[in-house]
Amino acid sequence: MSENGQERALDPGMNHQTYVVGAFDEAVRDALDDLHAQDFVRRIWAKDPALWHEDPAHQAVIRNALGWLALSEQQIRHVSRLQAFADEVKNAGFTHILLLGMGGSSLCPEVYRMTFGVIQGYPELHVLDSTVPSQVRSFEERVDLEHTLCIVASKSGSTTEPLVFQKYFFERMRRIRGDRAGENFIAITDPGSLLERLARELRFRDIFPGVPDVGGRYSALSNFGMVPAAAMGVNVEALLRQAERMRRRCDSTVPVADNPGITLGVVLGTLAKAGHDKVTFITSPAVSDLGAWLEQLIAESTGKEGMGLIPVDDEPLGVPHVYGNDRVFVYIRYADGAVPEQDATVDALQSAGHPVVRIDCTSLVNLGQEFFRWEMATATIGSLLGINAFDQPNVQESKEFTKFYLDEFKQNGRLPEESPVITDGDVRIFADDANRQALNGASSLPHAVAAHLSRVRTGDYVAINAYLERTPAVHDAFQRIRIIIRDAKRVSTTLGYGPRFLHSTGQLHKGGPNSGVFLQVTADQKADLDIPDEPYSFGTLAAAQALGDMKSFCTRNRRVIRIHLGCDVEEGLRRIQKAMEEALSPAPP
């Protein structure tokens, strides 16, 4: 409904957006009228911080976080530089690109990797954003290091994970290329950062600057997204021009009701305030990874001050009756790769009365349109909720707790000992005092799972946070577990892999509404990896991050337990699935 047929006919290359919200249609219209009366469109382009917050400290942050509004226009001027770099990479004989990053520095490149695949004549892109030793090792084994370009991406230039990735792979590269190891590295970072200085000292092939007034999750159209895209052979000029088309459709002269980004934000924000705060993405296979990028953008931007939208990505589809009344479905449909079963499911959801937003994508390069549309929509949601959509006040908590545990390791040579509340074979369960009491004296895995999930209430969501290597078998197991929980409890389920999710949904988990019931899953490491020039290994770092995350949950009185598996992760997940089935199966009549 945000674009009429005449507009679409005049601009057929635009992705088309519609929505059906039933009883909330009048509330959406009222919200659009209210923003029109506030002169919202003009004020957002004038970068008026009062749209989001009255506090002067917040306004100072906001003034320095709106550079994304002009990114596509600015980047188009630098297309020749990006194209020249792509030619350089191609001609240098690189067969692989290994992006070493986290959060906003890695999620957009991952979208390009998943969407465009391997482009003939260009190197294959891989994205590493896990400190789990087996995950690091598996990426090293996928590439031929001598012919691999490593992109170290960190906006601040001081983020722990990219820096330890750099140390590990630079040492590996030095064994192969000696003093010329730096030729296999580039950096993307804000000017003046620690990473920039390091890149100069180690004689990296190139350094691409970030934009200081663009936050990481709004940086898709900056060098953090465009440099990896160009290197893997994506037509970045076409992508940027599509982004620029959407930017113009959302411009200061476009009325609120005709402005696709602001209209989308109004729809989602209005529904969230009415209790439909679980934004559930259904995506065509060709653009399936867009949901992971959207997950971070929405969760980290809106999940604070006890509020927030809960993005639900990659949850397996179900029939309408398994969903609660707190959902809004967003169907991003790629016309040339549409799946009839998805079409039918979305139609059924809409017929059952669930709010549905549809975005029809006419071309893969139109991803550029979606990056800008959703950035504008998310900024609008933040304004409707009265929160700063550009900070992440709770992300630092887990980092500080992780540092505490690493300091303990440096002093004592080991992480602090914990006592499990339950030991069931190779599986151990950990909880703080409050969560231990909620387990009601459970003495086995099935009883503990049953007690923990009995705390789930209508309107909650269940989040699985796994500090494990993501393999097809592991992911499939978690997807089965999600289905069991969703169908039994009629609640949304999310799945994140640590520490990646700390830079994505972590802000929402701690700063958002206390409606999450959390399952942290960890496991023994079969083989560890040392980090050069650090007293701790990847295994110790990953364990400290899990402990720090758990500590942050507990200090905020979240409903959380940690299930620690032995070395046989797949067997451990089978046991969790069986426990779920026992705990959530209907009682006999």
Buried (B, 14 or more C-beta within 10 A) or exposed (E): BBBEEEBBEEEEEBBBBBBBBEEBBEBBBEBBEEBBEBEBBEBBBEBBBEBBBEEEEBBEBBEBBBBBBBBBBBBBEBBEBBBEBBEBBBEEEBBBBBBBBBBBBBBBBBBBBBBBEBBEEBBBBBBBBBBBBBBBBBBBEEBEBEBBBBBBBBBBBEBBBBBBBBBBBBBBBBEBBEEEBBBBBBBBBBEEBBBBEBBEEBEBBBBBBBBEBBBBBBBBBBBBBBBBBBBBBBBBBBBBBBBBBBBBBBEEEBEBBBBBBBBBBBBBBBBBBBEBBBBBBBBBEBBBBBBBBBBBBBBBBBBBBEBBBBBBBBBEBBEBEBBBEBBBBBBBBBEEEBBEEBBEBBEBBBEEEBBBBBBBBBBBBBBBBBBBBBBBBBBBBBBBBEBBBBBBBBBEBBBEBBEBBBEBBEEEEEBEEEEEBBBBEBBBBBBBEEBBEBBEEBEBBBBBBBBBBBEBEEBBBBBBBBBBBBBEEBBEBBBBBBBBBBBBBBBBBBBBBBBBBBBBBBBBBBBBBEBBBBBBBBBBBEEBBBBEEBEBBBBBBBBBBBBBBBBBBBEBEBBBBBBBBBEBBEEBBEBBBBBBBBBBEEEEE
